[in-house]
Amino acid sequence: TVSTASASGAQAQRVAAIGLFARYFAGDIGGGGLALALTTAILADEAFTARSGTEHLDSRTQNPNVFPENAPWSPYGNAYNGIVRAIRALNAFPPAGTAKATQIGQLYMLDGFTLTLLAEAYCNGVPVSTIDDNGAIHYGSPESNAQIFHRAHALLDTARLIAIAAGDPDREYLARVGEARALVDSSKANLAAAAALVASVPTSFQYKIFHSSNTPRQQNGLWELMFNE
């Protein structure tokens, strides 16, 4: 067993954090939670509710046997705290050379997107809680969407500056896209500032999140729904 309080443990947490973000964004059903790609798109459009147990007008009567009450909240909590802990671990046990800046910059970027997507999907009043390396939970106070977008913007701005300093254009582009998105989400008055942020991003730019059929946890939720349900 590798201790997480080590350089190799920090790398393990980094890899796990990237996987947790992928599960939160587009994860599967068999892996124990519905991702935002399903809940904010398919479920919102009622293409899936007829067989999910959430077809009732009063969602408080949903069937927890076929639609767990913690989905997708559990994938969010896992992703957010996994990323925060990975950043902390990499700062304590940094990799050699420029890898630290590149890896930490990516995690700040994913952390910012995690909060942006959270505030887009949920109503006001969501608490942003954390868990420390000893397993103690530190409960956050309810925050407005504007407050969470502000958090996300700060994280993405940090990621952008780290990427610029590290000469990492791909992560810089994604941080710019995320930062602009958080600005527009906060207020349509920020459209000009958001446009200026992404002006240097090539229109061909893509950031891909990878999934696998290797385990249910790694599957893409839309693929799993279409072919395994």
Salt bridges, closest charged atoms under 4 A:
ASP58 OD1 - ARG60 NE 3.03
GLU120 OE1 - ARG181 NH2 2.66
ASP132 OD2 - HIS138 NE2 3.09
ASP133 OD1 - ARG85 NE 2.88
ASP133 OD1 - ARG88 NH2 3.10
GLU143 OE2 - ARG151 NH2 2.87
ASP157 OD1 - ARG160 NH2 2.57
ASP168 OD2 - ARG171 NH1 3.02
GLU172 OE2 - ARG176 NE 2.88
GLU179 OE2 - HIS153 NE2 3.18
GLU179 OE1 - ARG160 NE 2.84
